[in-house]
């Protein structure tokens, strides 16, 4: 693996959302030598659990699931940008995770939450699911409204750039280790 390929996932789909701004900021902090792509779950538009078989069977019959599987497999790592909705994370993210199975095992996945409390409840709930899916979960910073960003998604001067850069460093190292272990 010469250039690690990392997807930065926008996990919100509401028309009035700031997820693309947060993900764009994170994408802009990627280190030299990485290929980073924005992955917007609104654009992907996965139906809710539409395949005839359980995801663990690995027999996807929906074109949307097959495309999602191929896309996830094309990355060496992911960063999930996670909004907090009523103490949890968006249903569209849960669906994107639950639609697949084997694709998650061993995949380095960084998590960056954002919300009034830094999305602590949402990222905590998500951690349980990512661990169950056997991802290599790496916790990033929680961005707080009023401290790190505005409620409209404008990034403030105090935003934890170094923490995001550190998360990228961990993801790149994990992806390289995973690639060398599979050779």
MODELLER restraints for C-alpha pairs under 7 A, 6 or more apart:
rsr = mdl.restraints
at = mdl.atoms
rsr.add(forms.Gaussian(group=physical.xy_distance, feature=features.Distance(at['CA:1:A'], at['CA:176:A']), mean=6.87, stdev=0.5))
rsr.add(forms.Gaussian(group=physical.xy_distance, feature=features.Distance(at['CA:1:A'], at['CA:179:A']), mean=6.84, stdev=0.5))
rsr.add(forms.Gaussian(group=physical.xy_distance, feature=features.Distance(at['CA:3:A'], at['CA:33:A']), mean=5.47, stdev=0.5))
rsr.add(forms.Gaussian(group=physical.xy_distance, feature=features.Distance(at['CA:3:A'], at['CA:34:A']), mean=5.06, stdev=0.5))
rsr.add(forms.Gaussian(group=physical.xy_distance, feature=features.Distance(at['CA:3:A'], at['CA:35:A']), mean=6.29, stdev=0.5))
rsr.add(forms.Gaussian(group=physical.xy_distance, feature=features.Distance(at['CA:4:A'], at['CA:34:A']), mean=5.05, stdev=0.5))
rsr.add(forms.Gaussian(group=physical.xy_distance, feature=features.Distance(at['CA:4:A'], at['CA:35:A']), mean=6.07, stdev=0.5))
rsr.add(forms.Gaussian(group=physical.xy_distance, feature=features.Distance(at['CA:4:A'], at['CA:76:A']), mean=5.94, stdev=0.5))
rsr.add(forms.Gaussian(group=physical.xy_distance, feature=features.Distance(at['CA:4:A'], at['CA:172:A']), mean=6.47, stdev=0.5))
rsr.add(forms.Gaussian(group=physical.xy_distance, feature=features.Distance(at['CA:5:A'], at['CA:34:A']), mean=6.03, stdev=0.5))
rsr.add(forms.Gaussian(group=physical.xy_distance, feature=features.Distance(at['CA:5:A'], at['CA:35:A']), mean=4.67, stdev=0.5))
rsr.add(forms.Gaussian(group=physical.xy_distance, feature=features.Distance(at['CA:5:A'], at['CA:36:A']), mean=5.87, stdev=0.5))
rsr.add(forms.Gaussian(group=physical.xy_distance, feature=features.Distance(at['CA:5:A'], at['CA:75:A']), mean=5.10, stdev=0.5))
rsr.add(forms.Gaussian(group=physical.xy_distance, feature=features.Distance(at['CA:5:A'], at['CA:76:A']), mean=5.24, stdev=0.5))
rsr.add(forms.Gaussian(group=physical.xy_distance, feature=features.Distance(at['CA:5:A'], at['CA:77:A']), mean=6.75, stdev=0.5))
rsr.add(forms.Gaussian(group=physical.xy_distance, feature=features.Distance(at['CA:6:A'], at['CA:35:A']), mean=6.17, stdev=0.5))
rsr.add(forms.Gaussian(group=physical.xy_distance, feature=features.Distance(at['CA:6:A'], at['CA:36:A']), mean=4.84, stdev=0.5))
rsr.add(forms.Gaussian(group=physical.xy_distance, feature=features.Distance(at['CA:6:A'], at['CA:37:A']), mean=6.42, stdev=0.5))
rsr.add(forms.Gaussian(group=physical.xy_distance, feature=features.Distance(at['CA:6:A'], at['CA:75:A']), mean=5.46, stdev=0.5))
rsr.add(forms.Gaussian(group=physical.xy_distance, feature=features.Distance(at['CA:6:A'], at['CA:76:A']), mean=5.87, stdev=0.5))
rsr.add(forms.Gaussian(group=physical.xy_distance, feature=features.Distance(at['CA:6:A'], at['CA:77:A']), mean=4.89, stdev=0.5))
rsr.add(forms.Gaussian(group=physical.xy_distance, feature=features.Distance(at['CA:6:A'], at['CA:78:A']), mean=5.28, stdev=0.5))
rsr.add(forms.Gaussian(group=physical.xy_distance, feature=features.Distance(at['CA:7:A'], at['CA:36:A']), mean=5.75, stdev=0.5))
rsr.add(forms.Gaussian(group=physical.xy_distance, feature=features.Distance(at['CA:7:A'], at['CA:37:A']), mean=4.90, stdev=0.5))
rsr.add(forms.Gaussian(group=physical.xy_distance, feature=features.Distance(at['CA:7:A'], at['CA:38:A']), mean=5.86, stdev=0.5))
rsr.add(forms.Gaussian(group=physical.xy_distance, feature=features.Distance(at['CA:7:A'], at['CA:39:A']), mean=6.06, stdev=0.5))
rsr.add(forms.Gaussian(group=physical.xy_distance, feature=features.Distance(at['CA:7:A'], at['CA:75:A']), mean=6.29, stdev=0.5))
rsr.add(forms.Gaussian(group=physical.xy_distance, feature=features.Distance(at['CA:7:A'], at['CA:77:A']), mean=6.58, stdev=0.5))
rsr.add(forms.Gaussian(group=physical.xy_distance, feature=features.Distance(at['CA:7:A'], at['CA:78:A']), mean=4.69, stdev=0.5))
rsr.add(forms.Gaussian(group=physical.xy_distance, feature=features.Distance(at['CA:7:A'], at['CA:79:A']), mean=6.24, stdev=0.5))
rsr.add(forms.Gaussian(group=physical.xy_distance, feature=features.Distance(at['CA:8:A'], at['CA:23:A']), mean=6.31, stdev=0.5))
rsr.add(forms.Gaussian(group=physical.xy_distance, feature=features.Distance(at['CA:8:A'], at['CA:27:A']), mean=6.74, stdev=0.5))
rsr.add(forms.Gaussian(group=physical.xy_distance, feature=features.Distance(at['CA:8:A'], at['CA:37:A']), mean=6.11, stdev=0.5))
rsr.add(forms.Gaussian(group=physical.xy_distance, feature=features.Distance(at['CA:8:A'], at['CA:38:A']), mean=4.92, stdev=0.5))
rsr.add(forms.Gaussian(group=physical.xy_distance, feature=features.Distance(at['CA:8:A'], at['CA:39:A']), mean=5.66, stdev=0.5))
rsr.add(forms.Gaussian(group=physical.xy_distance, feature=features.Distance(at['CA:8:A'], at['CA:78:A']), mean=5.78, stdev=0.5))
rsr.add(forms.Gaussian(group=physical.xy_distance, feature=features.Distance(at['CA:8:A'], at['CA:79:A']), mean=4.71, stdev=0.5))
rsr.add(forms.Gaussian(group=physical.xy_distance, feature=features.Distance(at['CA:8:A'], at['CA:80:A']), mean=6.04, stdev=0.5))
rsr.add(forms.Gaussian(group=physical.xy_distance, feature=features.Distance(at['CA:9:A'], at['CA:38:A']), mean=6.13, stdev=0.5))
rsr.add(forms.Gaussian(group=physical.xy_distance, feature=features.Distance(at['CA:9:A'], at['CA:39:A']), mean=4.56, stdev=0.5))
rsr.add(forms.Gaussian(group=physical.xy_distance, feature=features.Distance(at['CA:9:A'], at['CA:40:A']), mean=5.84, stdev=0.5))
rsr.add(forms.Gaussian(group=physical.xy_distance, feature=features.Distance(at['CA:9:A'], at['CA:79:A']), mean=6.06, stdev=0.5))
rsr.add(forms.Gaussian(group=physical.xy_distance, feature=features.Distance(at['CA:9:A'], at['CA:80:A']), mean=4.86, stdev=0.5))
rsr.add(forms.Gaussian(group=physical.xy_distance, feature=features.Distance(at['CA:9:A'], at['CA:81:A']), mean=5.88, stdev=0.5))
rsr.add(forms.Gaussian(group=physical.xy_distance, feature=features.Distance(at['CA:10:A'], at['CA:19:A']), mean=5.50, stdev=0.5))
rsr.add(forms.Gaussian(group=physical.xy_distance, feature=features.Distance(at['CA:10:A'], at['CA:20:A']), mean=6.04, stdev=0.5))
rsr.add(forms.Gaussian(group=physical.xy_distance, feature=features.Distance(at['CA:10:A'], at['CA:23:A']), mean=6.17, stdev=0.5))
rsr.add(forms.Gaussian(group=physical.xy_distance, feature=features.Distance(at['CA:10:A'], at['CA:39:A']), mean=6.05, stdev=0.5))
rsr.add(forms.Gaussian(group=physical.xy_distance, feature=features.Distance(at['CA:10:A'], at['CA:40:A']), mean=4.76, stdev=0.5))
rsr.add(forms.Gaussian(group=physical.xy_distance, feature=features.Distance(at['CA:10:A'], at['CA:41:A']), mean=6.02, stdev=0.5))
rsr.add(forms.Gaussian(group=physical.xy_distance, feature=features.Distance(at['CA:10:A'], at['CA:80:A']), mean=6.82, stdev=0.5))
rsr.add(forms.Gaussian(group=physical.xy_distance, feature=features.Distance(at['CA:10:A'], at['CA:81:A']), mean=5.63, stdev=0.5))
rsr.add(forms.Gaussian(group=physical.xy_distance, feature=features.Distance(at['CA:11:A'], at['CA:19:A']), mean=6.94, stdev=0.5))
rsr.add(forms.Gaussian(group=physical.xy_distance, feature=features.Distance(at['CA:11:A'], at['CA:40:A']), mean=6.98, stdev=0.5))
rsr.add(forms.Gaussian(group=physical.xy_distance, feature=features.Distance(at['CA:11:A'], at['CA:41:A']), mean=5.89, stdev=0.5))
rsr.add(forms.Gaussian(group=physical.xy_distance, feature=features.Distance(at['CA:11:A'], at['CA:80:A']), mean=6.96, stdev=0.5))
rsr.add(forms.Gaussian(group=physical.xy_distance, feature=features.Distance(at['CA:11:A'], at['CA:81:A']), mean=6.10, stdev=0.5))
rsr.add(forms.Gaussian(group=physical.xy_distance, feature=features.Distance(at['CA:11:A'], at['CA:82:A']), mean=5.93, stdev=0.5))
rsr.add(forms.Gaussian(group=physical.xy_distance, feature=features.Distance(at['CA:11:A'], at['CA:90:A']), mean=6.59, stdev=0.5))
rsr.add(forms.Gaussian(group=physical.xy_distance, feature=features.Distance(at['CA:11:A'], at['CA:92:A']), mean=6.71, stdev=0.5))
rsr.add(forms.Gaussian(group=physical.xy_distance, feature=features.Distance(at['CA:11:A'], at['CA:93:A']), mean=5.38, stdev=0.5))
rsr.add(forms.Gaussian(group=physical.xy_distance, feature=features.Distance(at['CA:12:A'], at['CA:19:A']), mean=6.07, stdev=0.5))
rsr.add(forms.Gaussian(group=physical.xy_distance, feature=features.Distance(at['CA:12:A'], at['CA:41:A']), mean=6.92, stdev=0.5))
rsr.add(forms.Gaussian(group=physical.xy_distance, feature=features.Distance(at['CA:12:A'], at['CA:42:A']), mean=6.98, stdev=0.5))
rsr.add(forms.Gaussian(group=physical.xy_distance, feature=features.Distance(at['CA:12:A'], at['CA:90:A']), mean=6.30, stdev=0.5))
rsr.add(forms.Gaussian(group=physical.xy_distance, feature=features.Distance(at['CA:12:A'], at['CA:92:A']), mean=6.97, stdev=0.5))
rsr.add(forms.Gaussian(group=physical.xy_distance, feature=features.Distance(at['CA:13:A'], at['CA:41:A']), mean=6.73, stdev=0.5))
rsr.add(forms.Gaussian(group=physical.xy_distance, feature=features.Distance(at['CA:13:A'], at['CA:42:A']), mean=4.79, stdev=0.5))
rsr.add(forms.Gaussian(group=physical.xy_distance, feature=features.Distance(at['CA:18:A'], at['CA:152:A']), mean=6.33, stdev=0.5))
rsr.add(forms.Gaussian(group=physical.xy_distance, feature=features.Distance(at['CA:18:A'], at['CA:153:A']), mean=5.02, stdev=0.5))
rsr.add(forms.Gaussian(group=physical.xy_distance, feature=features.Distance(at['CA:21:A'], at['CA:153:A']), mean=5.95, stdev=0.5))
rsr.add(forms.Gaussian(group=physical.xy_distance, feature=features.Distance(at['CA:22:A'], at['CA:153:A']), mean=6.55, stdev=0.5))
rsr.add(forms.Gaussian(group=physical.xy_distance, feature=features.Distance(at['CA:23:A'], at['CA:81:A']), mean=6.31, stdev=0.5))
rsr.add(forms.Gaussian(group=physical.xy_distance, feature=features.Distance(at['CA:26:A'], at['CA:164:A']), mean=6.96, stdev=0.5))
rsr.add(forms.Gaussian(group=physical.xy_distance, feature=features.Distance(at['CA:27:A'], at['CA:36:A']), mean=6.50, stdev=0.5))
rsr.add(forms.Gaussian(group=physical.xy_distance, feature=features.Distance(at['CA:29:A'], at['CA:165:A']), mean=6.35, stdev=0.5))
rsr.add(forms.Gaussian(group=physical.xy_distance, feature=features.Distance(at['CA:30:A'], at['CA:165:A']), mean=6.85, stdev=0.5))
rsr.add(forms.Gaussian(group=physical.xy_distance, feature=features.Distance(at['CA:30:A'], at['CA:168:A']), mean=6.65, stdev=0.5))
rsr.add(forms.Gaussian(group=physical.xy_distance, feature=features.Distance(at['CA:46:A'], at['CA:64:A']), mean=6.12, stdev=0.5))
rsr.add(forms.Gaussian(group=physical.xy_distance, feature=features.Distance(at['CA:48:A'], at['CA:95:A']), mean=6.10, stdev=0.5))
rsr.add(forms.Gaussian(group=physical.xy_distance, feature=features.Distance(at['CA:49:A'], at['CA:95:A']), mean=6.88, stdev=0.5))
rsr.add(forms.Gaussian(group=physical.xy_distance, feature=features.Distance(at['CA:49:A'], at['CA:99:A']), mean=5.77, stdev=0.5))
rsr.add(forms.Gaussian(group=physical.xy_distance, feature=features.Distance(at['CA:50:A'], at['CA:62:A']), mean=6.98, stdev=0.5))
rsr.add(forms.Gaussian(group=physical.xy_distance, feature=features.Distance(at['CA:51:A'], at['CA:60:A']), mean=6.05, stdev=0.5))
rsr.add(forms.Gaussian(group=physical.xy_distance, feature=features.Distance(at['CA:51:A'], at['CA:61:A']), mean=5.76, stdev=0.5))
rsr.add(forms.Gaussian(group=physical.xy_distance, feature=features.Distance(at['CA:51:A'], at['CA:62:A']), mean=5.76, stdev=0.5))
rsr.add(forms.Gaussian(group=physical.xy_distance, feature=features.Distance(at['CA:52:A'], at['CA:61:A']), mean=6.89, stdev=0.5))
rsr.add(forms.Gaussian(group=physical.xy_distance, feature=features.Distance(at['CA:53:A'], at['CA:59:A']), mean=6.50, stdev=0.5))
rsr.add(forms.Gaussian(group=physical.xy_distance, feature=features.Distance(at['CA:55:A'], at['CA:99:A']), mean=6.04, stdev=0.5))
rsr.add(forms.Gaussian(group=physical.xy_distance, feature=features.Distance(at['CA:55:A'], at['CA:100:A']), mean=5.24, stdev=0.5))
rsr.add(forms.Gaussian(group=physical.xy_distance, feature=features.Distance(at['CA:55:A'], at['CA:101:A']), mean=5.37, stdev=0.5))
rsr.add(forms.Gaussian(group=physical.xy_distance, feature=features.Distance(at['CA:56:A'], at['CA:101:A']), mean=5.26, stdev=0.5))
rsr.add(forms.Gaussian(group=physical.xy_distance, feature=features.Distance(at['CA:56:A'], at['CA:102:A']), mean=6.85, stdev=0.5))
rsr.add(forms.Gaussian(group=physical.xy_distance, feature=features.Distance(at['CA:60:A'], at['CA:66:A']), mean=6.09, stdev=0.5))
rsr.add(forms.Gaussian(group=physical.xy_distance, feature=features.Distance(at['CA:65:A'], at['CA:99:A']), mean=6.91, stdev=0.5))
rsr.add(forms.Gaussian(group=physical.xy_distance, feature=features.Distance(at['CA:69:A'], at['CA:100:A']), mean=6.72, stdev=0.5))
rsr.add(forms.Gaussian(group=physical.xy_distance, feature=features.Distance(at['CA:69:A'], at['CA:103:A']), mean=6.82, stdev=0.5))
rsr.add(forms.Gaussian(group=physical.xy_distance, feature=features.Distance(at['CA:72:A'], at['CA:103:A']), mean=6.79, stdev=0.5))
rsr.add(forms.Gaussian(group=physical.xy_distance, feature=features.Distance(at['CA:73:A'], at['CA:103:A']), mean=6.24, stdev=0.5))
rsr.add(forms.Gaussian(group=physical.xy_distance, feature=features.Distance(at['CA:76:A'], at['CA:175:A']), mean=5.55, stdev=0.5))
rsr.add(forms.Gaussian(group=physical.xy_distance, feature=features.Distance(at['CA:77:A'], at['CA:107:A']), mean=5.98, stdev=0.5))
rsr.add(forms.Gaussian(group=physical.xy_distance, feature=features.Distance(at['CA:77:A'], at['CA:108:A']), mean=4.84, stdev=0.5))
rsr.add(forms.Gaussian(group=physical.xy_distance, feature=features.Distance(at['CA:77:A'], at['CA:109:A']), mean=5.76, stdev=0.5))
rsr.add(forms.Gaussian(group=physical.xy_distance, feature=features.Distance(at['CA:77:A'], at['CA:171:A']), mean=6.41, stdev=0.5))
rsr.add(forms.Gaussian(group=physical.xy_distance, feature=features.Distance(at['CA:77:A'], at['CA:175:A']), mean=6.33, stdev=0.5))
rsr.add(forms.Gaussian(group=physical.xy_distance, feature=features.Distance(at['CA:78:A'], at['CA:108:A']), mean=6.50, stdev=0.5))
rsr.add(forms.Gaussian(group=physical.xy_distance, feature=features.Distance(at['CA:78:A'], at['CA:109:A']), mean=4.80, stdev=0.5))
rsr.add(forms.Gaussian(group=physical.xy_distance, feature=features.Distance(at['CA:78:A'], at['CA:110:A']), mean=6.13, stdev=0.5))
rsr.add(forms.Gaussian(group=physical.xy_distance, feature=features.Distance(at['CA:79:A'], at['CA:109:A']), mean=5.59, stdev=0.5))
rsr.add(forms.Gaussian(group=physical.xy_distance, feature=features.Distance(at['CA:79:A'], at['CA:110:A']), mean=4.40, stdev=0.5))
rsr.add(forms.Gaussian(group=physical.xy_distance, feature=features.Distance(at['CA:79:A'], at['CA:111:A']), mean=5.61, stdev=0.5))
rsr.add(forms.Gaussian(group=physical.xy_distance, feature=features.Distance(at['CA:80:A'], at['CA:110:A']), mean=6.13, stdev=0.5))
rsr.add(forms.Gaussian(group=physical.xy_distance, feature=features.Distance(at['CA:80:A'], at['CA:111:A']), mean=4.92, stdev=0.5))
rsr.add(forms.Gaussian(group=physical.xy_distance, feature=features.Distance(at['CA:80:A'], at['CA:112:A']), mean=6.17, stdev=0.5))
rsr.add(forms.Gaussian(group=physical.xy_distance, feature=features.Distance(at['CA:81:A'], at['CA:111:A']), mean=6.23, stdev=0.5))
rsr.add(forms.Gaussian(group=physical.xy_distance, feature=features.Distance(at['CA:81:A'], at['CA:112:A']), mean=4.97, stdev=0.5))
rsr.add(forms.Gaussian(group=physical.xy_distance, feature=features.Distance(at['CA:81:A'], at['CA:113:A']), mean=5.73, stdev=0.5))
rsr.add(forms.Gaussian(group=physical.xy_distance, feature=features.Distance(at['CA:82:A'], at['CA:89:A']), mean=6.42, stdev=0.5))
rsr.add(forms.Gaussian(group=physical.xy_distance, feature=features.Distance(at['CA:82:A'], at['CA:112:A']), mean=6.06, stdev=0.5))
rsr.add(forms.Gaussian(group=physical.xy_distance, feature=features.Distance(at['CA:82:A'], at['CA:113:A']), mean=4.45, stdev=0.5))
rsr.add(forms.Gaussian(group=physical.xy_distance, feature=features.Distance(at['CA:82:A'], at['CA:114:A']), mean=6.16, stdev=0.5))
rsr.add(forms.Gaussian(group=physical.xy_distance, feature=features.Distance(at['CA:83:A'], at['CA:89:A']), mean=6.09, stdev=0.5))
rsr.add(forms.Gaussian(group=physical.xy_distance, feature=features.Distance(at['CA:83:A'], at['CA:90:A']), mean=6.92, stdev=0.5))
rsr.add(forms.Gaussian(group=physical.xy_distance, feature=features.Distance(at['CA:83:A'], at['CA:113:A']), mean=5.83, stdev=0.5))
rsr.add(forms.Gaussian(group=physical.xy_distance, feature=features.Distance(at['CA:83:A'], at['CA:114:A']), mean=5.17, stdev=0.5))
rsr.add(forms.Gaussian(group=physical.xy_distance, feature=features.Distance(at['CA:83:A'], at['CA:115:A']), mean=6.09, stdev=0.5))
rsr.add(forms.Gaussian(group=physical.xy_distance, feature=features.Distance(at['CA:83:A'], at['CA:119:A']), mean=6.39, stdev=0.5))
rsr.add(forms.Gaussian(group=physical.xy_distance, feature=features.Distance(at['CA:84:A'], at['CA:114:A']), mean=6.66, stdev=0.5))
rsr.add(forms.Gaussian(group=physical.xy_distance, feature=features.Distance(at['CA:84:A'], at['CA:115:A']), mean=5.74, stdev=0.5))
rsr.add(forms.Gaussian(group=physical.xy_distance, feature=features.Distance(at['CA:84:A'], at['CA:119:A']), mean=5.00, stdev=0.5))
rsr.add(forms.Gaussian(group=physical.xy_distance, feature=features.Distance(at['CA:84:A'], at['CA:122:A']), mean=5.24, stdev=0.5))
rsr.add(forms.Gaussian(group=physical.xy_distance, feature=features.Distance(at['CA:87:A'], at['CA:121:A']), mean=5.26, stdev=0.5))
rsr.add(forms.Gaussian(group=physical.xy_distance, feature=features.Distance(at['CA:87:A'], at['CA:122:A']), mean=5.63, stdev=0.5))
rsr.add(forms.Gaussian(group=physical.xy_distance, feature=features.Distance(at['CA:88:A'], at['CA:121:A']), mean=6.15, stdev=0.5))
rsr.add(forms.Gaussian(group=physical.xy_distance, feature=features.Distance(at['CA:88:A'], at['CA:122:A']), mean=4.17, stdev=0.5))
rsr.add(forms.Gaussian(group=physical.xy_distance, feature=features.Distance(at['CA:88:A'], at['CA:125:A']), mean=6.59, stdev=0.5))
rsr.add(forms.Gaussian(group=physical.xy_distance, feature=features.Distance(at['CA:89:A'], at['CA:122:A']), mean=4.81, stdev=0.5))
rsr.add(forms.Gaussian(group=physical.xy_distance, feature=features.Distance(at['CA:104:A'], at['CA:133:A']), mean=6.04, stdev=0.5))
rsr.add(forms.Gaussian(group=physical.xy_distance, feature=features.Distance(at['CA:104:A'], at['CA:134:A']), mean=6.60, stdev=0.5))
rsr.add(forms.Gaussian(group=physical.xy_distance, feature=features.Distance(at['CA:104:A'], at['CA:135:A']), mean=5.45, stdev=0.5))
rsr.add(forms.Gaussian(group=physical.xy_distance, feature=features.Distance(at['CA:105:A'], at['CA:133:A']), mean=6.17, stdev=0.5))
rsr.add(forms.Gaussian(group=physical.xy_distance, feature=features.Distance(at['CA:105:A'], at['CA:134:A']), mean=4.81, stdev=0.5))
rsr.add(forms.Gaussian(group=physical.xy_distance, feature=features.Distance(at['CA:105:A'], at['CA:135:A']), mean=5.07, stdev=0.5))
rsr.add(forms.Gaussian(group=physical.xy_distance, feature=features.Distance(at['CA:106:A'], at['CA:134:A']), mean=5.97, stdev=0.5))
rsr.add(forms.Gaussian(group=physical.xy_distance, feature=features.Distance(at['CA:106:A'], at['CA:135:A']), mean=4.71, stdev=0.5))
rsr.add(forms.Gaussian(group=physical.xy_distance, feature=features.Distance(at['CA:106:A'], at['CA:136:A']), mean=5.37, stdev=0.5))
rsr.add(forms.Gaussian(group=physical.xy_distance, feature=features.Distance(at['CA:107:A'], at['CA:135:A']), mean=4.99, stdev=0.5))
rsr.add(forms.Gaussian(group=physical.xy_distance, feature=features.Distance(at['CA:107:A'], at['CA:136:A']), mean=5.62, stdev=0.5))
rsr.add(forms.Gaussian(group=physical.xy_distance, feature=features.Distance(at['CA:108:A'], at['CA:135:A']), mean=6.02, stdev=0.5))
rsr.add(forms.Gaussian(group=physical.xy_distance, feature=features.Distance(at['CA:108:A'], at['CA:136:A']), mean=4.46, stdev=0.5))
rsr.add(forms.Gaussian(group=physical.xy_distance, feature=features.Distance(at['CA:108:A'], at['CA:137:A']), mean=6.00, stdev=0.5))
rsr.add(forms.Gaussian(group=physical.xy_distance, feature=features.Distance(at['CA:108:A'], at['CA:171:A']), mean=6.09, stdev=0.5))
rsr.add(forms.Gaussian(group=physical.xy_distance, feature=features.Distance(at['CA:108:A'], at['CA:174:A']), mean=6.36, stdev=0.5))
rsr.add(forms.Gaussian(group=physical.xy_distance, feature=features.Distance(at['CA:108:A'], at['CA:175:A']), mean=6.48, stdev=0.5))
rsr.add(forms.Gaussian(group=physical.xy_distance, feature=features.Distance(at['CA:109:A'], at['CA:135:A']), mean=6.44, stdev=0.5))
rsr.add(forms.Gaussian(group=physical.xy_distance, feature=features.Distance(at['CA:109:A'], at['CA:136:A']), mean=5.92, stdev=0.5))
rsr.add(forms.Gaussian(group=physical.xy_distance, feature=features.Distance(at['CA:109:A'], at['CA:137:A']), mean=4.96, stdev=0.5))
rsr.add(forms.Gaussian(group=physical.xy_distance, feature=features.Distance(at['CA:109:A'], at['CA:138:A']), mean=5.95, stdev=0.5))
rsr.add(forms.Gaussian(group=physical.xy_distance, feature=features.Distance(at['CA:110:A'], at['CA:137:A']), mean=5.95, stdev=0.5))
rsr.add(forms.Gaussian(group=physical.xy_distance, feature=features.Distance(at['CA:110:A'], at['CA:138:A']), mean=4.57, stdev=0.5))
rsr.add(forms.Gaussian(group=physical.xy_distance, feature=features.Distance(at['CA:110:A'], at['CA:139:A']), mean=5.68, stdev=0.5))
rsr.add(forms.Gaussian(group=physical.xy_distance, feature=features.Distance(at['CA:110:A'], at['CA:140:A']), mean=6.22, stdev=0.5))
rsr.add(forms.Gaussian(group=physical.xy_distance, feature=features.Distance(at['CA:110:A'], at['CA:167:A']), mean=6.80, stdev=0.5))
rsr.add(forms.Gaussian(group=physical.xy_distance, feature=features.Distance(at['CA:111:A'], at['CA:138:A']), mean=6.40, stdev=0.5))
rsr.add(forms.Gaussian(group=physical.xy_distance, feature=features.Distance(at['CA:111:A'], at['CA:139:A']), mean=5.11, stdev=0.5))
rsr.add(forms.Gaussian(group=physical.xy_distance, feature=features.Distance(at['CA:111:A'], at['CA:140:A']), mean=5.22, stdev=0.5))
rsr.add(forms.Gaussian(group=physical.xy_distance, feature=features.Distance(at['CA:112:A'], at['CA:139:A']), mean=6.99, stdev=0.5))
rsr.add(forms.Gaussian(group=physical.xy_distance, feature=features.Distance(at['CA:112:A'], at['CA:140:A']), mean=4.94, stdev=0.5))
rsr.add(forms.Gaussian(group=physical.xy_distance, feature=features.Distance(at['CA:112:A'], at['CA:141:A']), mean=5.41, stdev=0.5))
rsr.add(forms.Gaussian(group=physical.xy_distance, feature=features.Distance(at['CA:112:A'], at['CA:142:A']), mean=5.77, stdev=0.5))
rsr.add(forms.Gaussian(group=physical.xy_distance, feature=features.Distance(at['CA:113:A'], at['CA:119:A']), mean=4.96, stdev=0.5))
rsr.add(forms.Gaussian(group=physical.xy_distance, feature=features.Distance(at['CA:113:A'], at['CA:123:A']), mean=6.29, stdev=0.5))
rsr.add(forms.Gaussian(group=physical.xy_distance, feature=features.Distance(at['CA:113:A'], at['CA:141:A']), mean=6.70, stdev=0.5))
rsr.add(forms.Gaussian(group=physical.xy_distance, feature=features.Distance(at['CA:113:A'], at['CA:142:A']), mean=4.59, stdev=0.5))
rsr.add(forms.Gaussian(group=physical.xy_distance, feature=features.Distance(at['CA:113:A'], at['CA:143:A']), mean=6.02, stdev=0.5))
rsr.add(forms.Gaussian(group=physical.xy_distance, feature=features.Distance(at['CA:114:A'], at['CA:142:A']), mean=5.47, stdev=0.5))
rsr.add(forms.Gaussian(group=physical.xy_distance, feature=features.Distance(at['CA:114:A'], at['CA:143:A']), mean=4.43, stdev=0.5))
rsr.add(forms.Gaussian(group=physical.xy_distance, feature=features.Distance(at['CA:114:A'], at['CA:144:A']), mean=5.87, stdev=0.5))
rsr.add(forms.Gaussian(group=physical.xy_distance, feature=features.Distance(at['CA:115:A'], at['CA:143:A']), mean=6.45, stdev=0.5))
rsr.add(forms.Gaussian(group=physical.xy_distance, feature=features.Distance(at['CA:115:A'], at['CA:144:A']), mean=5.34, stdev=0.5))
rsr.add(forms.Gaussian(group=physical.xy_distance, feature=features.Distance(at['CA:115:A'], at['CA:145:A']), mean=5.76, stdev=0.5))
rsr.add(forms.Gaussian(group=physical.xy_distance, feature=features.Distance(at['CA:116:A'], at['CA:144:A']), mean=5.23, stdev=0.5))
rsr.add(forms.Gaussian(group=physical.xy_distance, feature=features.Distance(at['CA:116:A'], at['CA:145:A']), mean=5.05, stdev=0.5))
rsr.add(forms.Gaussian(group=physical.xy_distance, feature=features.Distance(at['CA:117:A'], at['CA:144:A']), mean=5.77, stdev=0.5))
rsr.add(forms.Gaussian(group=physical.xy_distance, feature=features.Distance(at['CA:118:A'], at['CA:142:A']), mean=4.13, stdev=0.5))
rsr.add(forms.Gaussian(group=physical.xy_distance, feature=features.Distance(at['CA:118:A'], at['CA:143:A']), mean=4.68, stdev=0.5))
rsr.add(forms.Gaussian(group=physical.xy_distance, feature=features.Distance(at['CA:118:A'], at['CA:144:A']), mean=4.40, stdev=0.5))
rsr.add(forms.Gaussian(group=physical.xy_distance, feature=features.Distance(at['CA:119:A'], at['CA:142:A']), mean=6.06, stdev=0.5))
rsr.add(forms.Gaussian(group=physical.xy_distance, feature=features.Distance(at['CA:120:A'], at['CA:142:A']), mean=6.86, stdev=0.5))
rsr.add(forms.Gaussian(group=physical.xy_distance, feature=features.Distance(at['CA:130:A'], at['CA:137:A']), mean=6.59, stdev=0.5))
rsr.add(forms.Gaussian(group=physical.xy_distance, feature=features.Distance(at['CA:131:A'], at['CA:137:A']), mean=6.93, stdev=0.5))
rsr.add(forms.Gaussian(group=physical.xy_distance, feature=features.Distance(at['CA:140:A'], at['CA:163:A']), mean=6.74, stdev=0.5))
rsr.add(forms.Gaussian(group=physical.xy_distance, feature=features.Distance(at['CA:140:A'], at['CA:164:A']), mean=6.48, stdev=0.5))
rsr.add(forms.Gaussian(group=physical.xy_distance, feature=features.Distance(at['CA:140:A'], at['CA:167:A']), mean=5.84, stdev=0.5))
rsr.add(forms.Gaussian(group=physical.xy_distance, feature=features.Distance(at['CA:141:A'], at['CA:163:A']), mean=6.26, stdev=0.5))
rsr.add(forms.Gaussian(group=physical.xy_distance, feature=features.Distance(at['CA:141:A'], at['CA:164:A']), mean=6.89, stdev=0.5))
rsr.add(forms.Gaussian(group=physical.xy_distance, feature=features.Distance(at['CA:143:A'], at['CA:149:A']), mean=6.93, stdev=0.5))
rsr.add(forms.Gaussian(group=physical.xy_distance, feature=features.Distance(at['CA:145:A'], at['CA:151:A']), mean=5.79, stdev=0.5))
rsr.add(forms.Gaussian(group=physical.xy_distance, feature=features.Distance(at['CA:147:A'], at['CA:158:A']), mean=6.61, stdev=0.5))
rsr.add(forms.Gaussian(group=physical.xy_distance, feature=features.Distance(at['CA:148:A'], at['CA:155:A']), mean=6.14, stdev=0.5))
rsr.add(forms.Gaussian(group=physical.xy_distance, feature=features.Distance(at['CA:148:A'], at['CA:156:A']), mean=5.08, stdev=0.5))
rsr.add(forms.Gaussian(group=physical.xy_distance, feature=features.Distance(at['CA:148:A'], at['CA:158:A']), mean=5.45, stdev=0.5))
rsr.add(forms.Gaussian(group=physical.xy_distance, feature=features.Distance(at['CA:148:A'], at['CA:159:A']), mean=4.20, stdev=0.5))
rsr.add(forms.Gaussian(group=physical.xy_distance, feature=features.Distance(at['CA:149:A'], at['CA:155:A']), mean=4.34, stdev=0.5))
rsr.add(forms.Gaussian(group=physical.xy_distance, feature=features.Distance(at['CA:149:A'], at['CA:156:A']), mean=4.94, stdev=0.5))
rsr.add(forms.Gaussian(group=physical.xy_distance, feature=features.Distance(at['CA:149:A'], at['CA:159:A']), mean=6.90, stdev=0.5))
